[in-house]
Amino acid sequence: MGGVISAARGELKLADHMIYVTLPLLGDRRIFLNAVNHLGKAINGVIMAYLEKEKKYKRLEFVPPLEMAVNLFVSKYAKKLGLEQYVSMIKAINSFNNVREKSSIKLKRDNKFIVISPEYTMVTLTEEEVKNYIRLTSEFIDVMEEKLNES
């Protein structure tokens, strides 16, 4: 489990550097989009590791594909593990990344980054929200490390 946690911390460190150092220097929206993608990888990696642990101890029959796994974690395990404060962050980052993958329209207005899906649904994130999500992701990884090390 330590490998998953160190990989998640690596993804978090990349996102942090992109938002706090690279983005202010270059101002390119692709840097912002990639930083949010790295946050998603960090969160989803830890969630998948937890679900794998649940499967290993036969408390879960199988680990579903990523999108379903995140929904399962949020609906079944977040409250049980006392992680309700992270649910909105998990949903926001995954929603943004899911729309970003399908979207051909990506905009930057003032401090907001906007992606528009092929169905014309719009998802926005601000730089300040992502900075807060970086802090929350760090806390989430710390809490999940403890949960993964329990038996």
C-alpha positions as CSV (number, residue, x, y, z in Angstrom):
1,M,0.0,0.0,0.0
2,G,3.0,2.3,0.5
3,G,3.6,2.4,-3.2
4,V,0.1,3.7,-3.9
5,I,0.5,6.4,-1.2
6,S,3.9,7.5,-2.5
7,A,2.5,7.6,-6.1
8,A,-0.5,9.7,-4.9
9,R,1.9,12.0,-3.0
10,G,3.9,12.3,-6.2
11,E,0.8,13.2,-8.3
12,L,-0.1,15.7,-5.6
13,K,3.3,17.3,-5.6
14,L,3.1,17.7,-9.4
15,A,-0.3,19.4,-9.2
16,D,1.0,21.6,-6.4
17,H,4.0,22.7,-8.4
18,M,2.0,23.3,-11.5
19,I,-0.5,25.5,-9.7
20,Y,1.8,27.5,-7.4
21,V,4.9,27.8,-9.6
22,T,4.4,27.0,-13.3
23,L,0.9,28.5,-13.8
24,P,1.8,32.0,-12.5
25,L,4.9,32.0,-14.7
26,L,3.3,30.9,-17.9
27,G,-0.4,31.4,-17.5
28,D,-1.3,28.6,-19.9
29,R,-4.6,26.9,-19.3
30,R,-3.2,23.5,-20.2
31,I,-1.1,23.7,-17.1
32,F,-4.2,24.2,-15.0
33,L,-6.0,21.3,-16.8
34,N,-3.0,19.0,-16.2
35,A,-2.7,20.0,-12.6
36,V,-6.4,19.0,-12.0
37,N,-5.8,15.8,-13.8
38,H,-2.9,15.0,-11.5
39,L,-5.1,15.7,-8.5
40,G,-7.7,13.3,-9.9
41,K,-5.0,10.6,-10.3
42,A,-3.9,11.0,-6.7
43,I,-7.4,10.8,-5.3
44,N,-8.5,7.9,-7.6
45,G,-5.4,5.9,-7.0
46,V,-6.0,6.0,-3.2
47,I,-9.7,5.2,-3.6
48,M,-8.9,2.2,-5.9
49,A,-6.3,0.9,-3.4
50,Y,-8.9,1.1,-0.6
51,L,-11.4,-0.8,-2.7
52,E,-8.7,-3.4,-3.5
53,K,-8.1,-3.8,0.2
54,E,-11.8,-4.3,0.8
55,K,-11.9,-7.0,-1.9
56,K,-8.8,-8.7,-0.4
57,Y,-10.6,-9.0,2.9
58,K,-13.7,-10.2,1.2
59,R,-15.8,-7.2,2.2
60,L,-16.3,-6.3,-1.4
61,E,-17.1,-8.9,-4.2
62,F,-15.2,-7.1,-7.0
63,V,-13.7,-3.7,-7.8
64,P,-15.7,-1.9,-10.4
65,P,-14.2,0.3,-13.2
66,L,-12.9,3.6,-12.1
67,E,-15.9,5.9,-12.5
68,M,-18.2,3.4,-10.8
69,A,-15.5,2.7,-8.1
70,V,-15.4,6.4,-7.2
71,N,-19.2,6.5,-6.9
72,L,-19.2,3.3,-4.8
73,F,-16.6,4.8,-2.5
74,V,-18.5,8.1,-2.1
75,S,-21.8,6.4,-1.5
76,K,-20.8,3.4,0.6
77,Y,-17.4,4.2,2.3
78,A,-17.0,7.9,2.7
79,K,-19.5,8.3,5.6
80,K,-18.4,5.0,7.2
81,L,-14.8,6.2,7.2
82,G,-15.6,9.7,8.4
83,L,-14.6,11.4,5.1
84,E,-17.8,13.4,4.3
85,Q,-15.8,16.6,4.1
86,Y,-13.9,15.3,1.1
87,V,-16.9,14.1,-0.9
88,S,-17.6,17.4,-2.7
89,M,-13.9,17.7,-3.6
90,I,-13.8,14.2,-5.0
91,K,-17.0,14.8,-7.0
92,A,-15.8,18.2,-8.3
93,I,-12.4,17.0,-9.5
94,N,-13.7,13.8,-11.1
95,S,-16.6,15.7,-12.8
96,F,-14.2,18.3,-14.2
97,N,-11.8,15.6,-15.4
98,N,-14.5,13.5,-17.0
99,V,-15.9,16.5,-18.9
100,R,-12.4,17.7,-19.8
101,E,-11.6,14.3,-21.4
102,K,-14.6,14.5,-23.7
103,S,-14.5,18.2,-24.3
104,S,-13.1,20.1,-27.2
105,I,-14.0,23.4,-25.7
106,K,-11.8,24.6,-22.9
107,L,-11.8,28.3,-21.9
108,K,-10.2,30.6,-19.4
109,R,-12.2,33.6,-18.2
110,D,-10.7,35.8,-15.5
111,N,-9.7,33.3,-12.9
112,K,-12.1,30.6,-14.0
113,F,-11.4,27.6,-16.1
114,I,-14.3,26.3,-18.0
115,V,-14.8,23.1,-19.9
116,I,-17.9,22.4,-22.0
117,S,-19.0,18.8,-22.8
118,P,-20.3,17.7,-26.1
119,E,-23.8,17.8,-24.5
120,Y,-23.1,21.5,-23.7
121,T,-23.0,21.1,-20.0
122,M,-20.5,23.5,-18.4
123,V,-18.1,22.7,-15.6
124,T,-15.9,25.4,-14.0
125,L,-13.1,25.5,-11.5
126,T,-11.2,28.5,-10.2
127,E,-7.6,28.7,-9.3
128,E,-8.5,29.3,-5.6
129,E,-10.8,26.2,-5.6
130,V,-8.0,24.1,-6.9
131,K,-5.5,25.5,-4.3
132,N,-8.1,24.5,-1.6
133,Y,-8.5,21.1,-3.3
134,I,-4.7,20.6,-3.2
135,R,-4.8,21.1,0.6
136,L,-7.8,18.8,1.0
137,T,-6.2,16.1,-1.2
138,S,-3.1,16.2,1.0
139,E,-5.3,15.6,4.1
140,F,-7.3,13.0,2.3
141,I,-4.2,11.0,1.4
142,D,-3.0,11.2,5.0
143,V,-6.3,9.9,6.3
144,M,-6.5,7.2,3.7
145,E,-2.9,6.1,4.5
146,E,-4.0,5.4,8.0
147,K,-7.1,3.5,6.8
148,L,-5.1,1.4,4.4
149,N,-2.6,0.5,7.1
150,E,-5.4,-0.7,9.4
151,S,-6.6,-4.3,9.0
